[in-house]
Amino acid sequence: DMRDYDLLFKPENIARLSKCCVAFLDSANEVIPIVLHYLGQNPNSSNPEDYARAEKVLQSIRPYVRYFNSAKYTEDLDIGDICVALGWSGGMLAARNMAHAA
């Protein structure tokens, strides 16, 4: 359900989460299609207007994202430096497994 992404893409929600730190993948090829889908657009869109809307969403939440990095979030979730991440499924599973092993 794309409404679950309200947690990350609505400024009022991510602002609250930013207190415990949020991280995003540093991969436009991964993040932009997610935002497009969240907006109800084709994730593979080639329409510049769709990308402008996605950019607007990302700019509105940028102040609340601690960092963009495609590798660091897994360990940071495990050690508690961040509490939320938009990451690859493999990275998220690795973070979960590290937490269970601790």
Protein Blocks (a to p, Z undefined) as FASTA:
>chain_A
ZZlmmmmmpmklmmmmmmnopaddddfklmmmmmmmmnopafkbcbfklmmmmmmmmmmm
mmmpmbacfklmmmmmmnopafbdcddfklmmmmmmmmmmZZ
